[in-house]
C-alpha cells in the first residue's frame, strides 16, 4: 500500500490524529492490540512496556473525577480537573457548568470548540451530587 492510498490520519503523528478525530466529533484514544491496555495522551509507544501496536478506539466517554482545582483571576475562575477514564488512562480537562465538584463524581465527556479548536470537556453525571 502506498502512502497516497493510506487514509489521511495514517500519515499524521499521534497528536495530529487525535486532534483530527476531535474535529470530526469523535473522542478516540489508543489501545495496544496485544495487551488491551489503553493510553492517553496520544503517543507512538506505551510507556514502561514499549508496545508499538497501538490502534485508535472510540472512548466510552465516561470516567471519575480524580482531582480538581480552581484557578481564580480578575476576569473569572475556571477549574482544572484530572479525570480517570473508564478505560484506565487519566486525562486533564475541566468540568463544565460548575466551579468545582466532589472527588469521585462520575463524569461524561463532550467535545466542544474553543477558539476554533475541538477539545474534550466533562459534565457531571448527576447521581445525587449537590451543587
Beta strands, then each sheet from edge to edge (+ up, - down):
strand 1: 28-32
strand 2: 38-39
strand 3: 54-58
strand 4: 62-73
strand 5: 76-85
strand 6: 90-93
strand 7: 106-114
strand 8: 117-124
sheet 1: 2+ 1- 3+
sheet 2: 6+ 5- 4+ 7- 8+
end
